[in-house]
Amino acid sequence: MIERLYQPDYSCIFGKKFTNAFLYPQIDSLVWPIFKDTEKSQKLQNLLALKNQTSHSNFYHRKLSLDDLKIELECSKIEITFLQAMNLNRDYGIANEDVANVITKEPGIFKAILSFALIDKKEEILQEIRKYSNNFDIVGVVLYPSYTKLNLHDPDNIQLIKLLDYLREKNVFLKIDIGNSYFPDYHDGYISKEIIQSFISKYPQNKIVLSGLDISGDFGLYYQLLKYHNNLWLELEPRTLGGMSPTNYFDTIFSISGFIQNTWHRFLIGSSSPTLEISQISRGLWEATEKLNFSQKCVLRTWGFRNAVRLKPTSYNISKEKLDKFNTLIATSIEKEKKNEMEVNVSYKVKLRSFSITQLIFLTDIIKNIFNEVHKKYPSYNQGTLFLKSYHTTTSLITNEHEYGNYLDLHFRFAEISRKDSSNYFHTVRALENRADFNRFDHDLATDFGNRQLILPISKGKLDIGNRENFYILVTFGPRTIQIYLNIRLLK
């Protein structure tokens, strides 16, 4: 699993909780609660009986049991699925009680996406959500405006406003289905790029997911909005595949100029099971990413099925012990501390840990925290220097801009160099320590990039560094622990 072997330190992108992405489960973000061995509401029975003009089912589904699904999930290394309701304000659909009936049988692998029409002013939405939330985890609510005639911009729709307030408060996402399904009575005018853009602009604190996009039609129209709205996500799912395999589906999406760069961290992947198999969707992602460059392959394989975790992180309990195990900062300790009337001199040893073979570890916050600690203790000493040195011959101190795309580009460029075959070099023979050595390119990285040491000026009680300057240490030949030396000299 190459993406795990060369995983970046994601804490400097998503926060400390997500340092190691592989602590979290892979998630299928769209499964319909339709199984042979679970109870079905009357609305769901009506949906499954619905026929089109050729007497074929409007809502095709494989006849799966819950055990069948669990085998498919195991095959695909999917640990969690989101079960989705479908309130179309008709006598057919998928009721919230259908979601509840399935989750209560297997609460360990299912989380809920409930659905409401929001056109009945008497509908007790929040009471229903609270009732269900006492029994299982609700991660989202989905709306189907083109089937329910829901006006997303109706200022008098108190139900919608209440729902959005609740979702913000509970950190639950809102999914809007674009409406590309095989149901009659589709209503124009309730969904468009302009309507969606205006809606997500009006509610920037709500996390909003667009679902049901047609890869051969409106997909290219809506995905552009992700560049301008940080609260918008997309769901990639196969309801509109038609005429292409899952591999070709992902190939097509990933070939859209700029798509991966703009959306790698804000898309979900759903199977629409039991309409299609999650194993085929997983296979499609794997085969499509095999053709991409190293960095894109690693990032998409890491986060493709895990992005959903970050929509509601509180739903996934990772122990503090596990999180701390992958904390890049292990310890800081004062080696020497001297002070006289004119000068303060404090030396630290900083112990760090990498947790992949090649890793670019973010140092800026560590450096600033140590400096602030010293200056707080000696506030009248305001000029000086901060000196940083690495002891290791396969590490290097790097200064660069901390924009997360730039950070990932740097990390994977270094990783690609360190992966090169060193078989033709002399640094592969039995080394003086009586062991084989084969990290020629790790030594090249340490020599060719960055510095062995850094000196940062201190002026007027602050580190005098550029607005875009940030600091990293490149650690190769890991996972490993390393030490760096940090000295602060302050003058009056």
Secondary structure, DSSP 8 states (H G I E B T S, - for coil): -HHHHT---THHHH-GGGS-GGGS--EEEEE----TTS---HHHHHHHH-B-TTS-BSS------HHHHHHHHHHHT--EEEEE-B--SSSSSB-HHHHHHHHTT-TTTEEEEEE-----TT--HHHHHHHHHTTS-EEEEEE-HHHHT--TT-TT-HHHHHHHHHHHHHT-EEEEE---SS-S---TTS--HHHHHHHHHH-TTS-EEEE---TTTTHHHHHGGGGT-TTEEEEE-GGG--SS-HHHHHHHHHTSTTHHHHHTTSEEE---BTSS-HHHHHHHHHHHHHTS-HHHHHHHHHHTTTGGGGGSGGGS---HHHHHHT-SEEEEEEEEEEE-SSEEEEEEEEEEE--SSSEEEE-HHHHHHHHHHHHHHSTT--EEEEEEEE--TTEEEEEE---HHHHHHHHHHHHHHHTS--TTSSTTSB-TTSSB---HHHHHHHHHSSBSEEEEEEETTEE---TT-EEEEEE-S-S-EEEEEEEEEEE-
